[in-house]
Amino acid sequence: MLAPGCDGTEASRVSGETEVLPIDDRGLIAAVHAGDRPYVLLSFFTTFCKPCVKEIPDLYAMHQDPESPVQVLFVSLDHGSSRAHLPAFMQKVGLERTYFLDEQAAATFFGENLPDWNQSVPQNLLFSRDGRLVEHMQMTGSKEVIMLIHKDQSFH
Protein backbone atom coordinates (compact mmCIF):
# COMPACT_ATOMS: atom_id res chain seq x y z
CA MET A 1 0.00 0.00 0.00
CA LEU A 2 1.37 3.39 -0.94
CA ALA A 3 0.49 6.74 0.55
CA PRO A 4 -1.14 9.44 -1.61
CA GLY A 5 1.51 11.24 -3.62
CA CYS A 6 4.24 8.79 -2.69
CA ASP A 7 7.46 8.47 -4.62
CA GLY A 8 6.83 4.95 -5.88
CA THR A 9 8.97 3.04 -3.40
CA GLU A 10 7.27 0.19 -1.66
CA ALA A 11 6.00 0.42 1.87
CA SER A 12 7.78 -1.87 4.30
CA ARG A 13 6.41 -3.89 7.17
CA VAL A 14 8.12 -5.49 10.14
CA SER A 15 6.43 -8.59 11.53
CA GLY A 16 3.11 -7.24 10.22
CA GLU A 17 3.07 -4.80 13.14
CA THR A 18 4.64 -1.64 11.75
CA GLU A 19 4.20 0.08 8.44
CA VAL A 20 6.59 2.60 6.89
CA LEU A 21 5.08 4.51 3.98
CA PRO A 22 6.78 6.93 1.59
CA ILE A 23 5.01 10.24 1.10
CA ASP A 24 5.80 13.53 -0.59
CA ASP A 25 4.79 17.14 0.07
CA ARG A 26 1.55 16.83 -1.94
CA GLY A 27 0.72 13.59 -0.14
CA LEU A 28 1.04 15.30 3.24
CA ILE A 29 -1.44 18.00 2.26
CA ALA A 30 -3.79 15.37 0.82
CA ALA A 31 -3.54 13.44 4.11
CA VAL A 32 -4.50 16.58 6.04
CA HIS A 33 -7.60 17.05 3.88
CA ALA A 34 -8.47 13.35 4.13
CA GLY A 35 -8.28 13.36 7.93
CA ASP A 36 -11.14 11.70 9.75
CA ARG A 37 -11.08 14.20 12.62
CA PRO A 38 -11.44 18.00 12.75
CA TYR A 39 -7.66 18.50 13.22
CA VAL A 40 -4.55 16.79 11.92
CA LEU A 41 -1.17 17.10 13.64
CA LEU A 42 1.83 16.42 11.42
CA SER A 43 4.56 15.34 13.83
CA PHE A 44 8.00 15.40 12.20
CA PHE A 45 10.76 13.45 13.94
CA THR A 46 14.02 11.57 13.55
CA THR A 47 14.96 8.34 15.30
CA PHE A 48 18.04 9.91 16.91
CA CYS A 49 16.22 12.96 18.35
CA LYS A 50 15.73 12.55 22.12
CA PRO A 51 12.96 15.18 22.43
CA CYS A 52 11.14 13.46 19.54
CA VAL A 53 11.34 10.11 21.30
CA LYS A 54 10.02 11.73 24.47
CA GLU A 55 6.92 13.27 22.88
CA ILE A 56 5.86 10.40 20.59
CA PRO A 57 4.12 8.17 23.20
CA ASP A 58 1.93 11.03 24.47
CA LEU A 59 1.00 12.16 20.97
CA TYR A 60 0.31 8.58 19.90
CA ALA A 61 -1.97 8.06 22.92
CA MET A 62 -3.91 11.17 21.89
CA HIS A 63 -4.16 9.79 18.35
CA GLN A 64 -5.42 6.42 19.64
CA ASP A 65 -8.16 8.04 21.77
CA PRO A 66 -11.41 7.73 19.78
CA GLU A 67 -12.74 10.88 21.49
CA SER A 68 -9.74 13.00 20.49
CA PRO A 69 -10.38 15.71 17.87
CA VAL A 70 -6.83 15.19 16.58
CA GLN A 71 -5.48 12.66 14.13
CA VAL A 72 -1.69 12.48 14.39
CA LEU A 73 0.44 11.58 11.39
CA PHE A 74 4.02 10.77 12.31
CA VAL A 75 6.52 11.73 9.61
CA SER A 76 10.14 10.63 9.75
CA LEU A 77 12.81 12.94 8.40
CA ASP A 78 15.44 10.21 8.74
CA HIS A 79 17.71 9.85 5.72
CA GLY A 80 20.40 7.44 4.65
CA SER A 81 21.50 4.88 7.20
CA SER A 82 19.27 6.29 9.96
CA ARG A 83 16.18 5.36 7.91
CA ALA A 84 17.20 1.69 8.19
CA HIS A 85 16.60 1.96 11.95
CA LEU A 86 13.05 3.27 11.51
CA PRO A 87 11.11 -0.05 11.78
CA ALA A 88 12.93 -1.09 14.97
CA PHE A 89 12.45 2.41 16.40
CA MET A 90 8.73 2.24 15.64
CA GLN A 91 8.40 -1.05 17.49
CA LYS A 92 10.33 0.40 20.43
CA VAL A 93 8.04 3.45 20.78
CA GLY A 94 4.86 1.56 19.84
CA LEU A 95 4.03 3.20 16.50
CA GLU A 96 2.10 1.07 14.02
CA ARG A 97 2.44 3.40 11.03
CA THR A 98 4.69 6.23 10.04
CA TYR A 99 5.54 8.05 6.85
CA PHE A 100 8.93 9.12 5.58
CA LEU A 101 9.69 12.23 3.63
CA ASP A 102 12.81 12.53 1.49
CA GLU A 103 15.00 15.62 1.67
CA GLN A 104 13.60 17.29 -1.46
CA ALA A 105 9.98 16.77 -0.42
CA ALA A 106 10.76 18.09 3.07
CA ALA A 107 12.36 21.22 1.61
CA THR A 108 9.31 21.80 -0.59
CA PHE A 109 6.78 21.14 2.18
CA PHE A 110 8.48 23.31 4.78
CA GLY A 111 9.28 26.01 2.20
CA GLU A 112 5.56 26.36 1.48
CA ASN A 113 4.23 25.91 5.03
CA LEU A 114 7.01 27.05 7.37
CA PRO A 115 9.54 29.11 5.40
CA ASP A 116 11.69 29.97 8.42
CA TRP A 117 12.20 26.31 9.41
CA ASN A 118 15.78 25.77 10.60
CA GLN A 119 15.70 21.99 9.98
CA SER A 120 15.40 21.17 13.66
CA VAL A 121 13.14 18.47 15.08
CA PRO A 122 10.74 17.79 16.58
CA GLN A 123 8.41 19.92 14.49
CA ASN A 124 4.65 19.71 14.90
CA LEU A 125 2.23 21.44 12.59
CA LEU A 126 -1.43 21.49 13.60
CA PHE A 127 -3.83 21.83 10.68
CA SER A 128 -7.59 22.06 10.53
CA ARG A 129 -9.00 19.43 8.21
CA ASP A 130 -9.63 22.14 5.58
CA GLY A 131 -5.85 22.66 5.35
CA ARG A 132 -5.50 25.82 7.45
CA LEU A 133 -2.29 25.88 9.51
CA VAL A 134 -3.48 26.50 13.06
CA GLU A 135 -0.16 26.44 14.88
CA HIS A 136 3.45 25.40 14.62
CA MET A 137 5.15 23.96 17.71
CA GLN A 138 8.60 22.53 18.19
CA MET A 139 8.11 20.13 21.09
CA THR A 140 4.60 19.55 22.31
CA GLY A 141 2.30 17.25 24.18
CA SER A 142 -1.34 16.32 23.99
CA LYS A 143 -2.41 18.89 26.61
CA GLU A 144 -0.85 21.76 24.63
CA VAL A 145 -2.46 20.55 21.41
CA ILE A 146 -5.92 20.34 23.00
CA MET A 147 -5.49 23.85 24.47
CA LEU A 148 -4.62 25.18 21.00
CA ILE A 149 -7.69 23.50 19.53
CA HIS A 150 -9.97 25.07 22.15
CA LYS A 151 -8.38 28.45 21.43
CA ASP A 152 -8.80 27.92 17.67
CA GLN A 153 -12.43 26.87 18.03
CA SER A 154 -13.23 30.00 20.02
CA PHE A 155 -11.96 32.16 17.14
CA HIS A 156 -13.65 30.25 14.30
C-alpha positions as CSV (number, residue, x, y, z in Angstrom):
1,M,0.0,0.0,0.0
2,L,1.4,3.4,-0.9
3,A,0.5,6.7,0.5
4,P,-1.1,9.4,-1.6
5,G,1.5,11.2,-3.6
6,C,4.2,8.8,-2.7
7,D,7.5,8.5,-4.6
8,G,6.8,4.9,-5.9
9,T,9.0,3.0,-3.4
10,E,7.3,0.2,-1.7
11,A,6.0,0.4,1.9
12,S,7.8,-1.9,4.3
13,R,6.4,-3.9,7.2
14,V,8.1,-5.5,10.1
15,S,6.4,-8.6,11.5
16,G,3.1,-7.2,10.2
17,E,3.1,-4.8,13.1
18,T,4.6,-1.6,11.8
19,E,4.2,0.1,8.4
20,V,6.6,2.6,6.9
21,L,5.1,4.5,4.0
22,P,6.8,6.9,1.6
23,I,5.0,10.2,1.1
24,D,5.8,13.5,-0.6
25,D,4.8,17.1,0.1
26,R,1.5,16.8,-1.9
27,G,0.7,13.6,-0.1
28,L,1.0,15.3,3.2
29,I,-1.4,18.0,2.3
30,A,-3.8,15.4,0.8
31,A,-3.5,13.4,4.1
32,V,-4.5,16.6,6.0
33,H,-7.6,17.0,3.9
34,A,-8.5,13.4,4.1
35,G,-8.3,13.4,7.9
36,D,-11.1,11.7,9.7
37,R,-11.1,14.2,12.6
38,P,-11.4,18.0,12.8
39,Y,-7.7,18.5,13.2
40,V,-4.5,16.8,11.9
41,L,-1.2,17.1,13.6
42,L,1.8,16.4,11.4
43,S,4.6,15.3,13.8
44,F,8.0,15.4,12.2
45,F,10.8,13.5,13.9
46,T,14.0,11.6,13.5
47,T,15.0,8.3,15.3
48,F,18.0,9.9,16.9
49,C,16.2,13.0,18.4
50,K,15.7,12.5,22.1
51,P,13.0,15.2,22.4
52,C,11.1,13.5,19.5
53,V,11.3,10.1,21.3
54,K,10.0,11.7,24.5
55,E,6.9,13.3,22.9
56,I,5.9,10.4,20.6
57,P,4.1,8.2,23.2
58,D,1.9,11.0,24.5
59,L,1.0,12.2,21.0
60,Y,0.3,8.6,19.9
61,A,-2.0,8.1,22.9
62,M,-3.9,11.2,21.9
63,H,-4.2,9.8,18.4
64,Q,-5.4,6.4,19.6
65,D,-8.2,8.0,21.8
66,P,-11.4,7.7,19.8
67,E,-12.7,10.9,21.5
68,S,-9.7,13.0,20.5
69,P,-10.4,15.7,17.9
70,V,-6.8,15.2,16.6
71,Q,-5.5,12.7,14.1
72,V,-1.7,12.5,14.4
73,L,0.4,11.6,11.4
74,F,4.0,10.8,12.3
75,V,6.5,11.7,9.6
76,S,10.1,10.6,9.8
77,L,12.8,12.9,8.4
78,D,15.4,10.2,8.7
79,H,17.7,9.9,5.7
80,G,20.4,7.4,4.7
81,S,21.5,4.9,7.2
82,S,19.3,6.3,10.0
83,R,16.2,5.4,7.9
84,A,17.2,1.7,8.2
85,H,16.6,2.0,11.9
86,L,13.1,3.3,11.5
87,P,11.1,0.0,11.8
88,A,12.9,-1.1,15.0
89,F,12.5,2.4,16.4
90,M,8.7,2.2,15.6
91,Q,8.4,-1.0,17.5
92,K,10.3,0.4,20.4
93,V,8.0,3.4,20.8
94,G,4.9,1.6,19.8
95,L,4.0,3.2,16.5
96,E,2.1,1.1,14.0
97,R,2.4,3.4,11.0
98,T,4.7,6.2,10.0
99,Y,5.5,8.1,6.8
100,F,8.9,9.1,5.6
101,L,9.7,12.2,3.6
102,D,12.8,12.5,1.5
103,E,15.0,15.6,1.7
104,Q,13.6,17.3,-1.5
105,A,10.0,16.8,-0.4
106,A,10.8,18.1,3.1
107,A,12.4,21.2,1.6
108,T,9.3,21.8,-0.6
109,F,6.8,21.1,2.2
110,F,8.5,23.3,4.8
111,G,9.3,26.0,2.2
112,E,5.6,26.4,1.5
113,N,4.2,25.9,5.0
114,L,7.0,27.0,7.4
115,P,9.5,29.1,5.4
116,D,11.7,30.0,8.4
117,W,12.2,26.3,9.4
118,N,15.8,25.8,10.6
119,Q,15.7,22.0,10.0
120,S,15.4,21.2,13.7
121,V,13.1,18.5,15.1
122,P,10.7,17.8,16.6
123,Q,8.4,19.9,14.5
124,N,4.7,19.7,14.9
125,L,2.2,21.4,12.6
126,L,-1.4,21.5,13.6
127,F,-3.8,21.8,10.7
128,S,-7.6,22.1,10.5
129,R,-9.0,19.4,8.2
130,D,-9.6,22.1,5.6
131,G,-5.8,22.7,5.3
132,R,-5.5,25.8,7.4
133,L,-2.3,25.9,9.5
134,V,-3.5,26.5,13.1
135,E,-0.2,26.4,14.9
136,H,3.5,25.4,14.6
137,M,5.1,24.0,17.7
138,Q,8.6,22.5,18.2
139,M,8.1,20.1,21.1
140,T,4.6,19.6,22.3
141,G,2.3,17.2,24.2
142,S,-1.3,16.3,24.0
143,K,-2.4,18.9,26.6
144,E,-0.8,21.8,24.6
145,V,-2.5,20.5,21.4
146,I,-5.9,20.3,23.0
147,M,-5.5,23.9,24.5
148,L,-4.6,25.2,21.0
149,I,-7.7,23.5,19.5
150,H,-10.0,25.1,22.2
151,K,-8.4,28.5,21.4
152,D,-8.8,27.9,17.7
153,Q,-12.4,26.9,18.0
154,S,-13.2,30.0,20.0
155,F,-12.0,32.2,17.1
156,H,-13.7,30.2,14.3
